[in-house]
Amino acid sequence: MKRILDPLDERILAELTANARIAHAELGTKVNLSRNAVRQRIERLERDGAIQGYTLKVGDGRRAAALISAVIFVYRHDRMRGEEVLRDLRAIPEVTQCDVMSGEFDLMLRVEAATPDRVHGVWREISAMPGVANTVTSFVLSAVI
């Protein structure tokens, strides 16, 4: 039976995707769990097949080809006092870029995740944030520059 991942599992997987060698204590700090709780969750994720192995990422300056990229445009309820939205966005590891925009949209986010489902999960987190009025999401089809 396939186990549903909760938001903490998703955050642990995102952090491990970014750095598979992260210490359990440091990972615990990032996801607000104890070192032992992180270790137990990782063991369960491995046992349940959510983590099927660890791999080497060669540091040649290029973004990992396996990541799925999306751009999320965010409208805030109050663009001048929306600091809590920015604070909450900083806590999502898949948000790799956040720009404050002039014009129609308030923020432009770059999201990179291992699966389309995780991009959808990040979108759900962002759209549910207090202070977010609306979002528009586009998946990146290809990078030319």
C-alpha positions in Angstrom: 0.0 0.0 0.0 1.4 3.4 -1.0 1.7 5.7 2.0 0.6 9.4 1.6 3.4 11.8 2.4 2.6 14.6 4.9 4.0 18.1 4.5 6.9 17.3 6.9 7.9 14.3 4.8 7.7 16.5 1.7 10.0 19.1 3.3 12.5 16.4 4.4 12.6 15.1 0.9 13.1 18.6 -0.5 16.0 19.2 1.9 17.5 15.8 1.1 17.1 16.5 -2.6 19.1 19.7 -2.2 21.7 18.1 0.1 21.6 14.3 0.6 24.5 14.6 3.1 22.8 17.0 5.5 23.2 16.1 9.1 20.1 14.9 10.9 20.5 17.6 13.5 20.7 20.4 10.8 17.8 18.9 8.9 15.8 18.8 12.1 16.4 22.5 12.6 15.2 23.3 9.1 12.0 21.3 9.4 11.4 21.9 13.2 11.9 18.3 14.4 14.4 16.7 16.7 17.4 14.8 15.2 15.9 11.5 16.3 12.5 12.3 14.8 14.2 13.2 11.5 16.2 9.9 11.6 13.0 7.9 12.2 11.1 9.6 9.4 14.0 9.1 6.9 14.2 5.4 7.9 10.4 5.1 7.3 10.7 6.9 3.9 13.4 4.5 2.9 11.4 1.5 4.1 8.3 2.7 2.3 10.1 3.4 -0.9 9.7 7.2 -1.0 13.6 7.3 -0.8 15.0 4.6 -3.1 18.6 5.7 -3.0 21.1 8.5 -2.9 23.1 9.7 -5.8 26.0 12.0 -6.7 25.4 15.4 -8.2 28.3 16.7 -10.3 29.0 20.4 -9.6 29.5 21.6 -13.1 27.4 24.8 -12.5 24.4 23.5 -14.3 21.0 23.0 -12.7 20.0 19.4 -12.2 18.1 18.3 -15.3 15.7 16.1 -13.3 14.1 19.1 -11.5 10.8 20.4 -12.7 10.6 24.2 -12.8 7.6 26.4 -12.5 7.0 30.1 -12.2 4.3 31.3 -9.8 3.0 34.8 -9.9 1.5 35.9 -6.6 -1.0 38.6 -5.8 -0.9 39.7 -2.2 -3.9 41.3 -0.4 -1.7 44.3 0.6 1.4 44.6 -1.5 2.9 47.3 0.8 2.5 45.3 4.0 2.9 41.7 2.8 6.1 40.9 4.7 4.6 37.8 6.4 4.1 36.3 2.9 7.8 36.9 2.1 8.8 35.3 5.5 6.7 32.2 4.8 8.1 31.9 1.3 11.7 31.8 2.6 10.8 28.7 4.6 9.8 26.7 1.4 13.0 25.0 0.1 11.6 24.6 -3.4 11.2 28.3 -3.8 14.6 29.2 -5.4 13.9 32.7 -6.4 11.4 35.5 -5.3 11.3 38.8 -7.1 9.1 41.8 -6.1 7.5 43.0 -9.3 6.0 46.3 -10.6 2.8 46.1 -12.6 0.0 43.5 -12.4 1.7 40.8 -10.2 3.3 41.5 -6.8 5.8 38.6 -6.7 7.3 36.2 -9.2 8.6 32.9 -7.8 10.8 30.3 -9.3 10.0 26.8 -7.9 12.1 23.8 -8.5 10.9 20.4 -7.4 11.5 16.7 -8.1 7.9 16.0 -9.3 4.9 17.8 -10.6 3.0 16.7 -7.5 5.5 18.5 -5.3 5.1 21.7 -7.4 1.4 21.3 -6.9 2.0 20.9 -3.1 4.1 24.0 -3.0 1.4 25.9 -4.9 -1.2 24.7 -2.4 1.1 26.0 0.5 1.5 29.4 -1.2 -2.1 29.9 -2.2 -3.2 29.0 1.4 -1.0 31.6 3.0 -2.7 34.5 4.8 -1.9 37.5 2.7 -2.0 35.7 -0.6 -5.0 36.8 -2.7 -4.4 34.8 -5.9 -1.7 33.0 -7.9 -1.0 32.1 -11.5 1.3 29.2 -12.2 3.2 28.1 -15.4 5.4 25.1 -15.8 8.7 25.8 -17.6 8.9 23.7 -20.8 12.5 24.3 -21.7 15.4 26.6 -20.8 17.1 28.3 -23.7 19.5 30.5 -21.9 
